[in-house]
Amino acid sequence: AQSVAQPEDQVNVAEGNPLTVKCTYSVSGNPYLFWYVQYPNRGLQFLLKYITGDNLVKGSYGFEAEFNKSQTSFHLKKPSALVSDSALYFCAVAGNTDKLIFGTGTRLQVFP
Amino acid sequence: EAGVAQSPRYKIIEKRQSVAFWCNPISGHATLYWYQQILGQGPKLLIQFQNNGVVDDSQLPKDRFSAERLKGVDSTLKIQPAKLEDSAVYLCASSSDWRRSYEQYFGPGTRLTVT
């Protein structure tokens, strides 16, 4: 069965500092991995995806994620955090179908 | 292009009442999904349509939830009767050709509160 773990409920970072939001996954076969962001009272917005190819994936708003097959991880990163990045971040995995399995989310708080 | 539209945005009902949510996907998207997002959890797929046919409804509580997509465009999700544990945000998403784009586009959601 597919599953996603986001071990941190909340990540706090100062503006300008690098940020990392962690995600590990379990899936049969090749994983398709995704990051979505959710702002208050809004739906999920797509950030980036890993399907195949380079392990470092670049996405929207300066975010990137690194696929690590041996560690079954897909951590979200950004070199310099902005206060406006404060939101709820979800990691998701899909296997052989288009059924997305989401993690429980990590709240990112960026302090000025 | 216009995004996924959902209505209403908010709904408060008492337990045992019925409620319906509406979704209009992005034009031309054949696949439509309904997710339930309970506070503190990630979205969980309830039902998936391909055009007007059901692909996956394994997580839909069929004793009280129903959904339809009669003409392969708009969709309605209904709960009857509602329970307290149905309080959640109901998200609609759509996708064109998954094997080409690997992207699902989400609407703003409907926040349901059952009292």
HADDOCK unambig.tbl for C-alpha pairs under 7 A between the chains (distance, minus, plus):
assign (segid A and resid 42 and name CA) (segid B and resid 108 and name CA) 4.69 0.50 0.50
assign (segid A and resid 42 and name CA) (segid B and resid 109 and name CA) 6.90 0.50 0.50
assign (segid A and resid 43 and name CA) (segid B and resid 106 and name CA) 5.81 0.50 0.50
assign (segid A and resid 43 and name CA) (segid B and resid 107 and name CA) 5.39 0.50 0.50
assign (segid A and resid 43 and name CA) (segid B and resid 108 and name CA) 3.95 0.50 0.50
assign (segid A and resid 43 and name CA) (segid B and resid 109 and name CA) 5.80 0.50 0.50
assign (segid A and resid 44 and name CA) (segid B and resid 106 and name CA) 5.67 0.50 0.50
assign (segid A and resid 45 and name CA) (segid B and resid 106 and name CA) 6.95 0.50 0.50
assign (segid A and resid 98 and name CA) (segid B and resid 98 and name CA) 6.69 0.50 0.50
assign (segid A and resid 102 and name CA) (segid B and resid 42 and name CA) 5.30 0.50 0.50
assign (segid A and resid 102 and name CA) (segid B and resid 43 and name CA) 6.17 0.50 0.50
assign (segid A and resid 103 and name CA) (segid B and resid 42 and name CA) 5.45 0.50 0.50
assign (segid A and resid 104 and name CA) (segid B and resid 40 and name CA) 6.67 0.50 0.50
assign (segid A and resid 104 and name CA) (segid B and resid 41 and name CA) 4.58 0.50 0.50
assign (segid A and resid 104 and name CA) (segid B and resid 42 and name CA) 4.45 0.50 0.50
assign (segid A and resid 105 and name CA) (segid B and resid 41 and name CA) 6.83 0.50 0.50
assign (segid A and resid 105 and name CA) (segid B and resid 42 and name CA) 6.11 0.50 0.50
